[in-house]
């Protein structure tokens, strides 16, 4: 998945500010949320969008990342 460096930096800042470790996987998942206008996305929708962008990720990993985001607030 491609995004502008400024976007990547902002995503990384948001993840770090939430007290989480910044990882490529978290950046990819967060980019899906910033890149959509849908008010709600399921883990399956995130997974499908990442798969279409040729990001190698499993559905269980998407669930884990979303769980980390939820726990962090």
mmCIF file of the N, C-alpha and C atoms, coordinates in Angstrom:
data_MODEL
# 
_entry.id   MODEL 
# 
loop_
_atom_site.group_PDB 
_atom_site.id 
_atom_site.type_symbol 
_atom_site.label_atom_id 
_atom_site.label_alt_id 
_atom_site.label_comp_id 
_atom_site.label_asym_id 
_atom_site.label_entity_id 
_atom_site.label_seq_id 
_atom_site.pdbx_PDB_ins_code 
_atom_site.Cartn_x 
_atom_site.Cartn_y 
_atom_site.Cartn_z 
_atom_site.occupancy 
_atom_site.B_iso_or_equiv 
_atom_site.pdbx_formal_charge 
_atom_site.auth_seq_id 
_atom_site.auth_comp_id 
_atom_site.auth_asym_id 
_atom_site.auth_atom_id 
_atom_site.pdbx_PDB_model_num 
ATOM 1   N N  . UNK A 1 1  ? 0.842   -1.165  0.000  1.00 0.00 ? 1  UNK A N  1 
ATOM 2   C CA . UNK A 1 1  ? 0.000   0.000   0.000  1.00 0.00 ? 1  UNK A CA 1 
ATOM 3   C C  . UNK A 1 1  ? 0.890   1.230   0.000  1.00 0.00 ? 1  UNK A C  1 
ATOM 4   N N  . UNK A 1 2  ? 0.542   2.170   -0.812 1.00 0.00 ? 2  UNK A N  1 
ATOM 5   C CA . UNK A 1 2  ? 1.349   3.379   -0.927 1.00 0.00 ? 2  UNK A CA 1 
ATOM 6   C C  . UNK A 1 2  ? 0.628   4.550   -0.276 1.00 0.00 ? 2  UNK A C  1 
ATOM 7   N N  . UNK A 1 3  ? 1.394   5.339   0.433  1.00 0.00 ? 3  UNK A N  1 
ATOM 8   C CA . UNK A 1 3  ? 0.873   6.578   0.962  1.00 0.00 ? 3  UNK A CA 1 
ATOM 9   C C  . UNK A 1 3  ? 1.991   7.599   1.001  1.00 0.00 ? 3  UNK A C  1 
ATOM 10  N N  . UNK A 1 4  ? 1.616   8.839   1.032  1.00 0.00 ? 4  UNK A N  1 
ATOM 11  C CA . UNK A 1 4  ? 2.587   9.927   1.044  1.00 0.00 ? 4  UNK A CA 1 
ATOM 12  C C  . UNK A 1 4  ? 3.347   9.899   2.365  1.00 0.00 ? 4  UNK A C  1 
ATOM 13  N N  . UNK A 1 5  ? 4.630   10.258  2.340  1.00 0.00 ? 5  UNK A N  1 
ATOM 14  C CA . UNK A 1 5  ? 5.435   10.241  3.559  1.00 0.00 ? 5  UNK A CA 1 
ATOM 15  C C  . UNK A 1 5  ? 4.814   11.049  4.685  1.00 0.00 ? 5  UNK A C  1 
ATOM 16  N N  . UNK A 1 6  ? 4.182   12.180  4.351  1.00 0.00 ? 6  UNK A N  1 
ATOM 17  C CA . UNK A 1 6  ? 3.529   12.985  5.381  1.00 0.00 ? 6  UNK A CA 1 
ATOM 18  C C  . UNK A 1 6  ? 2.421   12.192  6.057  1.00 0.00 ? 6  UNK A C  1 
ATOM 19  N N  . UNK A 1 7  ? 1.661   11.426  5.265  1.00 0.00 ? 7  UNK A N  1 
ATOM 20  C CA . UNK A 1 7  ? 0.603   10.586  5.820  1.00 0.00 ? 7  UNK A CA 1 
ATOM 21  C C  . UNK A 1 7  ? 1.209   9.533   6.735  1.00 0.00 ? 7  UNK A C  1 
ATOM 22  N N  . UNK A 1 8  ? 2.265   8.888   6.260  1.00 0.00 ? 8  UNK A N  1 
ATOM 23  C CA . UNK A 1 8  ? 2.919   7.838   7.041  1.00 0.00 ? 8  UNK A CA 1 
ATOM 24  C C  . UNK A 1 8  ? 3.423   8.400   8.370  1.00 0.00 ? 8  UNK A C  1 
ATOM 25  N N  . UNK A 1 9  ? 4.007   9.590   8.326  1.00 0.00 ? 9  UNK A N  1 
ATOM 26  C CA . UNK A 1 9  ? 4.488   10.220  9.554  1.00 0.00 ? 9  UNK A CA 1 
ATOM 27  C C  . UNK A 1 9  ? 3.348   10.532  10.513 1.00 0.00 ? 9  UNK A C  1 
ATOM 28  N N  . UNK A 1 10 ? 2.228   10.999  9.969  1.00 0.00 ? 10 UNK A N  1 
ATOM 29  C CA . UNK A 1 10 ? 1.071   11.306  10.813 1.00 0.00 ? 10 UNK A CA 1 
ATOM 30  C C  . UNK A 1 10 ? 0.500   10.033  11.423 1.00 0.00 ? 10 UNK A C  1 
ATOM 31  N N  . UNK A 1 11 ? 0.412   8.973   10.629 1.00 0.00 ? 11 UNK A N  1 
ATOM 32  C CA . UNK A 1 11 ? -0.081  7.698   11.144 1.00 0.00 ? 11 UNK A CA 1 
ATOM 33  C C  . UNK A 1 11 ? 0.832   7.196   12.255 1.00 0.00 ? 11 UNK A C  1 
ATOM 34  N N  . UNK A 1 12 ? 2.137   7.286   12.037 1.00 0.00 ? 12 UNK A N  1 
ATOM 35  C CA . UNK A 1 12 ? 3.102   6.828   13.030 1.00 0.00 ? 12 UNK A CA 1 
ATOM 36  C C  . UNK A 1 12 ? 2.984   7.647   14.314 1.00 0.00 ? 12 UNK A C  1 
ATOM 37  N N  . UNK A 1 13 ? 2.802   8.943   14.176 1.00 0.00 ? 13 UNK A N  1 
ATOM 38  C CA . UNK A 1 13 ? 2.629   9.811   15.346 1.00 0.00 ? 13 UNK A CA 1 
ATOM 39  C C  . UNK A 1 13 ? 1.381   9.428   16.121 1.00 0.00 ? 13 UNK A C  1 
ATOM 40  N N  . UNK A 1 14 ? 0.287   9.176   15.408 1.00 0.00 ? 14 UNK A N  1 
ATOM 41  C CA . UNK A 1 14 ? -0.971  8.793   16.068 1.00 0.00 ? 14 UNK A CA 1 
ATOM 42  C C  . UNK A 1 14 ? -0.813  7.477   16.822 1.00 0.00 ? 14 UNK A C  1 
ATOM 43  N N  . UNK A 1 15 ? -0.137  6.524   16.217 1.00 0.00 ? 15 UNK A N  1 
ATOM 44  C CA . UNK A 1 15 ? 0.072   5.226   16.870 1.00 0.00 ? 15 UNK A CA 1 
ATOM 45  C C  . UNK A 1 15 ? 0.949   5.390   18.101 1.00 0.00 ? 15 UNK A C  1 
ATOM 46  N N  . UNK A 1 16 ? 2.027   6.132   17.974 1.00 0.00 ? 16 UNK A N  1 
ATOM 47  C CA . UNK A 1 16 ? 2.933   6.345   19.112 1.00 0.00 ? 16 UNK A CA 1 
ATOM 48  C C  . UNK A 1 16 ? 2.240   7.114   20.237 1.00 0.00 ? 16 UNK A C  1 
ATOM 49  N N  . UNK A 1 17 ? 1.433   8.111   19.885 1.00 0.00 ? 17 UNK A N  1 
ATOM 50  C CA . UNK A 1 17 ? 0.717   8.897   20.893 1.00 0.00 ? 17 UNK A CA 1 
ATOM 51  C C  . UNK A 1 17 ? -0.291  8.056   21.664 1.00 0.00 ? 17 UNK A C  1 
ATOM 52  N N  . UNK A 1 18 ? -0.731  6.961   21.058 1.00 0.00 ? 18 UNK A N  1 
ATOM 53  C CA . UNK A 1 18 ? -1.651  6.042   21.731 1.00 0.00 ? 18 UNK A CA 1 
ATOM 54  C C  . UNK A 1 18 ? -0.905  5.080   22.646 1.00 0.00 ? 18 UNK A C  1 
ATOM 55  N N  . UNK A 1 19 ? 0.420   5.197   22.665 1.00 0.00 ? 19 UNK A N  1 
ATOM 56  C CA . UNK A 1 19 ? 1.226   4.340   23.526 1.00 0.00 ? 19 UNK A CA 1 
ATOM 57  C C  . UNK A 1 19 ? 1.556   2.991   22.923 1.00 0.00 ? 19 UNK A C  1 
ATOM 58  N N  . UNK A 1 20 ? 1.404   2.875   21.616 1.00 0.00 ? 20 UNK A N  1 
ATOM 59  C CA . UNK A 1 20 ? 1.676   1.621   20.928 1.00 0.00 ? 20 UNK A CA 1 
ATOM 60  C C  . UNK A 1 20 ? 2.996   1.695   20.167 1.00 0.00 ? 20 UNK A C  1 
ATOM 61  N N  . UNK A 1 21 ? 3.577   0.554   19.928 1.00 0.00 ? 21 UNK A N  1 
ATOM 62  C CA . UNK A 1 21 ? 4.771   0.465   19.097 1.00 0.00 ? 21 UNK A CA 1 
ATOM 63  C C  . UNK A 1 21 ? 4.361   0.638   17.642 1.00 0.00 ? 21 UNK A C  1 
ATOM 64  N N  . UNK A 1 22 ? 5.083   1.470   16.928 1.00 0.00 ? 22 UNK A N  1 
ATOM 65  C CA . UNK A 1 22 ? 4.788   1.700   15.514 1.00 0.00 ? 22 UNK A CA 1 
ATOM 66  C C  . UNK A 1 22 ? 5.361   0.537   14.711 1.00 0.00 ? 22 UNK A C  1 
ATOM 67  N N  . UNK A 1 23 ? 4.483   -0.140  13.971 1.00 0.00 ? 23 UNK A N  1 
ATOM 68  C CA . UNK A 1 23 ? 4.894   -1.236  13.099 1.00 0.00 ? 23 UNK A CA 1 
ATOM 69  C C  . UNK A 1 23 ? 4.310   -0.997  11.705 1.00 0.00 ? 23 UNK A C  1 
ATOM 70  N N  . UNK A 1 24 ? 4.903   -1.639  10.735 1.00 0.00 ? 24 UNK A N  1 
ATOM 71  C CA . UNK A 1 24 ? 4.398   -1.533  9.369  1.00 0.00 ? 24 UNK A CA 1 
ATOM 72  C C  . UNK A 1 24 ? 2.951   -2.026  9.286  1.00 0.00 ? 24 UNK A C  1 
ATOM 73  N N  . UNK A 1 25 ? 2.655   -3.090  9.997  1.00 0.00 ? 25 UNK A N  1 
ATOM 74  C CA . UNK A 1 25 ? 1.307   -3.654  9.973  1.00 0.00 ? 25 UNK A CA 1 
ATOM 75  C C  . UNK A 1 25 ? 0.295   -2.652  10.524 1.00 0.00 ? 25 UNK A C  1 
ATOM 76  N N  . UNK A 1 26 ? 0.623   -2.035  11.641 1.00 0.00 ? 26 UNK A N  1 
ATOM 77  C CA . UNK A 1 26 ? -0.291  -1.033  12.218 1.00 0.00 ? 26 UNK A CA 1 
ATOM 78  C C  . UNK A 1 26 ? -0.461  0.154   11.280 1.00 0.00 ? 26 UNK A C  1 
ATOM 79  N N  . UNK A 1 27 ? 0.611   0.557   10.614 1.00 0.00 ? 27 UNK A N  1 
ATOM 80  C CA . UNK A 1 27 ? 0.513   1.654   9.648  1.00 0.00 ? 27 UNK A CA 1 
ATOM 81  C C  . UNK A 1 27 ? -0.430  1.296   8.505  1.00 0.00 ? 27 UNK A C  1 
ATOM 82  N N  . UNK A 1 28 ? -0.333  0.074   8.007  1.00 0.00 ? 28 UNK A N  1 
ATOM 83  C CA . UNK A 1 28 ? -1.214  -0.359  6.914  1.00 0.00 ? 28 UNK A CA 1 
ATOM 84  C C  . UNK A 1 28 ? -2.674  -0.364  7.353  1.00 0.00 ? 28 UNK A C  1 
ATOM 85  N N  . UNK A 1 29 ? -2.938  -0.932  8.518  1.00 0.00 ? 29 UNK A N  1 
ATOM 86  C CA . UNK A 1 29 ? -4.325  -1.007  8.998  1.00 0.00 ? 29 UNK A CA 1 
ATOM 87  C C  . UNK A 1 29 ? -4.871  0.397   9.222  1.00 0.00 ? 29 UNK A C  1 
ATOM 88  N N  . UNK A 1 30 ? -4.109  1.259   9.857  1.00 0.00 ? 30 UNK A N  1 
ATOM 89  C CA . UNK A 1 30 ? -4.578  2.619   10.114 1.00 0.00 ? 30 UNK A CA 1 
ATOM 90  C C  . UNK A 1 30 ? -4.811  3.380   8.816  1.00 0.00 ? 30 UNK A C  1 
ATOM 91  N N  . UNK A 1 31 ? -3.984  3.129   7.811  1.00 0.00 ? 31 UNK A N  1 
ATOM 92  C CA . UNK A 1 31 ? -4.158  3.822   6.533  1.00 0.00 ? 31 UNK A CA 1 
ATOM 93  C C  . UNK A 1 31 ? -5.496  3.489   5.875  1.00 0.00 ? 31 UNK A C  1 
ATOM 94  N N  . UNK A 1 32 ? -6.003  2.296   6.116  1.00 0.00 ? 32 UNK A N  1 
ATOM 95  C CA . UNK A 1 32 ? -7.319  1.934   5.569  1.00 0.00 ? 32 UNK A CA 1 
ATOM 96  C C  . UNK A 1 32 ? -8.394  2.816   6.183  1.00 0.00 ? 32 UNK A C  1 
ATOM 97  N N  . UNK A 1 33 ? -8.317  3.043   7.484  1.00 0.00 ? 33 UNK A N  1 
ATOM 98  C CA . UNK A 1 33 ? -9.324  3.867   8.147  1.00 0.00 ? 33 UNK A CA 1 
ATOM 99  C C  . UNK A 1 33 ? -9.249  5.325   7.700  1.00 0.00 ? 33 UNK A C  1 
ATOM 100 N N  . UNK A 1 34 ? -8.041  5.841   7.518  1.00 0.00 ? 34 UNK A N  1 
ATOM 101 C CA . UNK A 1 34 ? -7.896  7.209   7.044  1.00 0.00 ? 34 UNK A CA 1 
ATOM 102 C C  . UNK A 1 34 ? -8.259  7.341   5.576  1.00 0.00 ? 34 UNK A C  1 
ATOM 103 N N  . UNK A 1 35 ? -8.197  6.257   4.843  1.00 0.00 ? 35 UNK A N  1 
ATOM 104 C CA . UNK A 1 35 ? -8.436  6.302   3.409  1.00 0.00 ? 35 UNK A CA 1 
ATOM 105 C C  . UNK A 1 35 ? -9.855  5.993   2.982  1.00 0.00 ? 35 UNK A C  1 
ATOM 106 N N  . UNK A 1 36 ? -10.770 5.880   3.929  1.00 0.00 ? 36 UNK A N  1 
ATOM 107 C CA . UNK A 1 36 ? -12.153 5.563   3.571  1.00 0.00 ? 36 UNK A CA 1 
ATOM 108 C C  . UNK A 1 36 ? -13.105 6.582   4.166  1.00 0.00 ? 36 UNK A C  1 
ATOM 109 N N  . UNK A 1 37 ? -14.246 6.701   3.535  1.00 0.00 ? 37 UNK A N  1 
ATOM 110 C CA . UNK A 1 37 ? -15.284 7.592   4.054  1.00 0.00 ? 37 UNK A CA 1 
ATOM 111 C C  . UNK A 1 37 ? -16.385 6.806   4.751  1.00 0.00 ? 37 UNK A C  1 
ATOM 112 N N  . UNK A 1 38 ? -16.247 5.494   4.798  1.00 0.00 ? 38 UNK A N  1 
ATOM 113 C CA . UNK A 1 38 ? -17.248 4.665   5.453  1.00 0.00 ? 38 UNK A CA 1 
ATOM 114 C C  . UNK A 1 38 ? -17.192 4.896   6.955  1.00 0.00 ? 38 UNK A C  1 
ATOM 115 N N  . UNK A 1 39 ? -18.347 5.039   7.593  1.00 0.00 ? 39 UNK A N  1 
ATOM 116 C CA . UNK A 1 39 ? -18.339 5.313   9.037  1.00 0.00 ? 39 UNK A CA 1 
ATOM 117 C C  . UNK A 1 39 ? -17.892 4.118   9.878  1.00 0.00 ? 39 UNK A C  1 
ATOM 118 N N  . UNK A 1 40 ? -18.084 2.910   9.361  1.00 0.00 ? 40 UNK A N  1 
ATOM 119 C CA . UNK A 1 40 ? -17.704 1.704   10.093 1.00 0.00 ? 40 UNK A CA 1 
ATOM 120 C C  . UNK A 1 40 ? -17.072 0.709   9.135  1.00 0.00 ? 40 UNK A C  1 
ATOM 121 N N  . UNK A 1 41 ? -16.008 0.102   9.607  1.00 0.00 ? 41 UNK A N  1 
ATOM 122 C CA . UNK A 1 41 ? -15.352 -0.940  8.833  1.00 0.00 ? 41 UNK A CA 1 
ATOM 123 C C  . UNK A 1 41 ? -15.178 -2.162  9.713  1.00 0.00 ? 41 UNK A C  1 
ATOM 124 N N  . UNK A 1 42 ? -15.473 -3.315  9.167  1.00 0.00 ? 42 UNK A N  1 
ATOM 125 C CA . UNK A 1 42 ? -15.223 -4.556  9.905  1.00 0.00 ? 42 UNK A CA 1 
ATOM 126 C C  . UNK A 1 42 ? -13.785 -4.996  9.657  1.00 0.00 ? 42 UNK A C  1 
ATOM 127 N N  . UNK A 1 43 ? -13.322 -5.904  10.465 1.00 0.00 ? 43 UNK A N  1 
ATOM 128 C CA . UNK A 1 43 ? -11.988 -6.459  10.270 1.00 0.00 ? 43 UNK A CA 1 
ATOM 129 C C  . UNK A 1 43 ? -11.898 -7.106  8.884  1.00 0.00 ? 43 UNK A C  1 
ATOM 130 N N  . UNK A 1 44 ? -12.966 -7.749  8.468  1.00 0.00 ? 44 UNK A N  1 
ATOM 131 C CA . UNK A 1 44 ? -12.984 -8.389  7.148  1.00 0.00 ? 44 UNK A CA 1 
ATOM 132 C C  . UNK A 1 44 ? -12.854 -7.354  6.030  1.00 0.00 ? 44 UNK A C  1 
ATOM 133 N N  . UNK A 1 45 ? -13.518 -6.196  6.193  1.00 0.00 ? 45 UNK A N  1 
ATOM 134 C CA . UNK A 1 45 ? -13.398 -5.133  5.197  1.00 0.00 ? 45 UNK A CA 1 
ATOM 135 C C  . UNK A 1 45 ? -11.977 -4.586  5.134  1.00 0.00 ? 45 UNK A C  1 
ATOM 136 N N  . UNK A 1 46 ? -11.359 -4.399  6.280  1.00 0.00 ? 46 UNK A N  1 
ATOM 137 C CA . UNK A 1 46 ? -9.975  -3.923  6.327  1.00 0.00 ? 46 UNK A CA 1 
ATOM 138 C C  . UNK A 1 46 ? -9.072  -4.939  5.635  1.00 0.00 ? 46 UNK A C  1 
ATOM 139 N N  . UNK A 1 47 ? -9.260  -6.212  5.971  1.00 0.00 ? 47 UNK A N  1 
ATOM 140 C CA . UNK A 1 47 ? -8.471  -7.281  5.372  1.00 0.00 ? 47 UNK A CA 1 
ATOM 141 C C  . UNK A 1 47 ? -8.612  -7.286  3.843  1.00 0.00 ? 47 UNK A C  1 
ATOM 142 N N  . UNK A 1 48 ? -9.841  -7.166  3.358  1.00 0.00 ? 48 UNK A N  1 
ATOM 143 C CA . UNK A 1 48 ? -10.081 -7.176  1.915  1.00 0.00 ? 48 UNK A CA 1 
ATOM 144 C C  . UNK A 1 48 ? -9.394  -6.004  1.228  1.00 0.00 ? 48 UNK A C  1 
ATOM 145 N N  . UNK A 1 49 ? -9.484  -4.828  1.839  1.00 0.00 ? 49 UNK A N  1 
ATOM 146 C CA . UNK A 1 49 ? -8.857  -3.651  1.233  1.00 0.00 ? 49 UNK A CA 1 
ATOM 147 C C  . UNK A 1 49 ? -7.335  -3.786  1.204  1.00 0.00 ? 49 UNK A C  1 
ATOM 148 N N  . UNK A 1 50 ? -6.760  -4.322  2.266  1.00 0.00 ? 50 UNK A N  1 
ATOM 149 C CA . UNK A 1 50 ? -5.315  -4.515  2.293  1.00 0.00 ? 50 UNK A CA 1 
ATOM 150 C C  . UNK A 1 50 ? -4.882  -5.585  1.291  1.00 0.00 ? 50 UNK A C  1 
ATOM 151 N N  . UNK A 1 51 ? -5.674  -6.643  1.182  1.00 0.00 ? 51 UNK A N  1 
ATOM 152 C CA . UNK A 1 51 ? -5.362  -7.701  0.216  1.00 0.00 ? 51 UNK A CA 1 
ATOM 153 C C  . UNK A 1 51 ? -5.404  -7.177  -1.210 1.00 0.00 ? 51 UNK A C  1 
ATOM 154 N N  . UNK A 1 52 ? -6.374  -6.315  -1.499 1.00 0.00 ? 52 UNK A N  1 
ATOM 155 C CA . UNK A 1 52 ? -6.466  -5.717  -2.835 1.00 0.00 ? 52 UNK A CA 1 
ATOM 156 C C  . UNK A 1 52 ? -5.256  -4.847  -3.140 1.00 0.00 ? 52 UNK A C  1 
ATOM 157 N N  . UNK A 1 53 ? -4.644  -4.317  -2.089 1.00 0.00 ? 53 UNK A N  1 
ATOM 158 C CA . UNK A 1 53 ? -3.454  -3.468  -2.249 1.00 0.00 ? 53 UNK A CA 1 
ATOM 159 C C  . UNK A 1 53 ? -2.165  -4.276  -2.183 1.00 0.00 ? 53 UNK A C  1 
ATOM 160 N N  . UNK A 1 54 ? -2.312  -5.601  -2.213 1.00 0.00 ? 54 UNK A N  1 
ATOM 161 C CA . UNK A 1 54 ? -1.165  -6.516  -2.177 1.00 0.00 ? 54 UNK A CA 1 
ATOM 162 C C  . UNK A 1 54 ? -0.342  -6.421  -0.900 1.00 0.00 ? 54 UNK A C  1 
ATOM 163 N N  . UNK A 1 55 ? -1.011  -6.139  0.210  1.00 0.00 ? 55 UNK A N  1 
ATOM 164 C CA . UNK A 1 55 ? -0.353  -6.158  1.513  1.00 0.00 ? 55 UNK A CA 1 
ATOM 165 C C  . UNK A 1 55 ? -0.524  -7.560  2.072  1.00 0.00 ? 55 UNK A C  1 
ATOM 166 N N  . UNK A 1 56 ? 0.577   -8.197  2.392  1.00 0.00 ? 56 UNK A N  1 
ATOM 167 C CA . UNK A 1 56 ? 0.538   -9.561  2.931  1.00 0.00 ? 56 UNK A CA 1 
ATOM 168 C C  . UNK A 1 56 ? 0.191   -9.483  4.416  1.00 0.00 ? 56 UNK A C  1 
ATOM 169 N N  . UNK A 1 57 ? -1.043  -9.841  4.727  1.00 0.00 ? 57 UNK A N  1 
ATOM 170 C CA . UNK A 1 57 ? -1.531  -9.786  6.098  1.00 0.00 ? 57 UNK A CA 1 
ATOM 171 C C  . UNK A 1 57 ? -2.643  -10.820 6.239  1.00 0.00 ? 57 UNK A C  1 
ATOM 172 N N  . UNK A 1 58 ? -2.766  -11.395 7.419  1.00 0.00 ? 58 UNK A N  1 
ATOM 173 C CA . UNK A 1 58 ? -3.838  -12.355 7.649  1.00 0.00 ? 58 UNK A CA 1 
ATOM 174 C C  . UNK A 1 58 ? -5.001  -11.663 8.358  1.00 0.00 ? 58 UNK A C  1 
ATOM 175 N N  . UNK A 1 59 ? -6.149  -12.273 8.270  1.00 0.00 ? 59 UNK A N  1 
ATOM 176 C CA . UNK A 1 59 ? -7.330  -11.732 8.946  1.00 0.00 ? 59 UNK A CA 1 
ATOM 177 C C  . UNK A 1 59 ? -7.108  -11.710 10.458 1.00 0.00 ? 59 UNK A C  1 
ATOM 178 N N  . UNK A 1 60 ? -6.464  -12.731 10.993 1.00 0.00 ? 60 UNK A N  1 
ATOM 179 C CA . UNK A 1 60 ? -6.223  -12.758 12.442 1.00 0.00 ? 60 UNK A CA 1 
ATOM 180 C C  . UNK A 1 60 ? -5.295  -11.620 12.863 1.00 0.00 ? 60 UNK A C  1 
ATOM 181 N N  . UNK A 1 61 ? -4.352  -11.252 12.025 1.00 0.00 ? 61 UNK A N  1 
ATOM 182 C CA . UNK A 1 61 ? -3.476  -10.124 12.334 1.00 0.00 ? 61 UNK A CA 1 
ATOM 183 C C  . UNK A 1 61 ? -4.261  -8.820  12.333 1.00 0.00 ? 61 UNK A C  1 
ATOM 184 N N  . UNK A 1 62 ? -5.174  -8.672  11.400 1.00 0.00 ? 62 UNK A N  1 
ATOM 185 C CA . UNK A 1 62 ? -6.024  -7.477  11.380 1.00 0.00 ? 62 UNK A CA 1 
ATOM 186 C C  . UNK A 1 62 ? -6.810  -7.395  12.688 1.00 0.00 ? 62 UNK A C  1 
ATOM 187 N N  . UNK A 1 63 ? -7.391  -8.514  13.123 1.00 0.00 ? 63 UNK A N  1 
ATOM 188 C CA . UNK A 1 63 ? -8.115  -8.529  14.391 1.00 0.00 ? 63 UNK A CA 1 
ATOM 189 C C  . UNK A 1 63 ? -7.213  -8.130  15.554 1.00 0.00 ? 63 UNK A C  1 
ATOM 190 N N  . UNK A 1 64 ? -5.983  -8.640  15.573 1.00 0.00 ? 64 UNK A N  1 
ATOM 191 C CA . UNK A 1 64 ? -5.046  -8.313  16.657 1.00 0.00 ? 64 UNK A CA 1 
ATOM 192 C C  . UNK A 1 64 ? -4.714  -6.823  16.676 1.00 0.00 ? 64 UNK A C  1 
ATOM 193 N N  . UNK A 1 65 ? -4.459  -6.263  15.503 1.00 0.00 ? 65 UNK A N  1 
ATOM 194 C CA . UNK A 1 65 ? -4.145  -4.834  15.426 1.00 0.00 ? 65 UNK A CA 1 
ATOM 195 C C  . UNK A 1 65 ? -5.342  -4.005  15.864 1.00 0.00 ? 65 UNK A C  1 
ATOM 196 N N  . UNK A 1 66 ? -6.521  -4.366  15.413 1.00 0.00 ? 66 UNK A N  1 
ATOM 197 C CA . UNK A 1 66 ? -7.717  -3.626  15.814 1.00 0.00 ? 66 UNK A CA 1 
ATOM 198 C C  . UNK A 1 66 ? -7.943  -3.737  17.319 1.00 0.00 ? 66 UNK A C  1 
ATOM 199 N N  . UNK A 1 67 ? -7.643  -4.885  17.885 1.00 0.00 ? 67 UNK A N  1 
ATOM 200 C CA . UNK A 1 67 ? -7.755  -5.050  19.328 1.00 0.00 ? 67 UNK A CA 1 
ATOM 201 C C  . UNK A 1 67 ? -6.768  -4.130  20.058 1.00 0.00 ? 67 UNK A C  1 
ATOM 202 N N  . UNK A 1 68 ? -5.533  -4.034  19.561 1.00 0.00 ? 68 UNK A N  1 
ATOM 203 C CA . UNK A 1 68 ? -4.551  -3.123  20.149 1.00 0.00 ? 68 UNK A CA 1 
ATOM 204 C C  . UNK A 1 68 ? -5.039  -1.687  20.088 1.00 0.00 ? 68 UNK A C  1 
ATOM 205 N N  . UNK A 1 69 ? -5.585  -1.288  18.927 1.00 0.00 ? 69 UNK A N  1 
ATOM 206 C CA . UNK A 1 69 ? -6.108  0.069   18.781 1.00 0.00 ? 69 UNK A CA 1 
ATOM 207 C C  . UNK A 1 69 ? -7.242  0.310   19.766 1.00 0.00 ? 69 UNK A C  1 
ATOM 208 N N  . UNK A 1 70 ? -8.126  -0.654  19.909 1.00 0.00 ? 70 UNK A N  1 
ATOM 209 C CA . UNK A 1 70 ? -9.263  -0.504  20.823 1.00 0.00 ? 70 UNK A CA 1 
ATOM 210 C C  . UNK A 1 70 ? -8.805  -0.380  22.259 1.00 0.00 ? 70 UNK A C  1 
ATOM 211 N N  . UNK A 1 71 ? -7.863  -1.213  22.661 1.00 0.00 ? 71 UNK A N  1 
ATOM 212 C CA . UNK A 1 71 ? -7.349  -1.164  24.027 1.00 0.00 ? 71 UNK A CA 1 
ATOM 213 C C  . UNK A 1 71 ? -6.631  0.140   24.316 1.00 0.00 ? 71 UNK A C  1 
ATOM 214 N N  . UNK A 1 72 ? -5.976  0.697   23.306 1.00 0.00 ? 72 UNK A N  1 
ATOM 215 C CA . UNK A 1 72 ? -5.237  1.944   23.485 1.00 0.00 ? 72 UNK A CA 1 
ATOM 216 C C  . UNK A 1 72 ? -6.163  3.164   23.523 1.00 0.00 ? 72 UNK A C  1 
ATOM 217 N N  . UNK A 1 73 ? -7.384  2.974   23.025 1.00 0.00 ? 73 UNK A N  1 
ATOM 218 C CA . UNK A 1 73 ? -8.352  4.064   23.035 1.00 0.00 ? 73 UNK A CA 1 
ATOM 219 C C  . UNK A 1 73 ? -8.335  4.797   21.769 1.00 0.00 ? 73 UNK A C  1 
# 
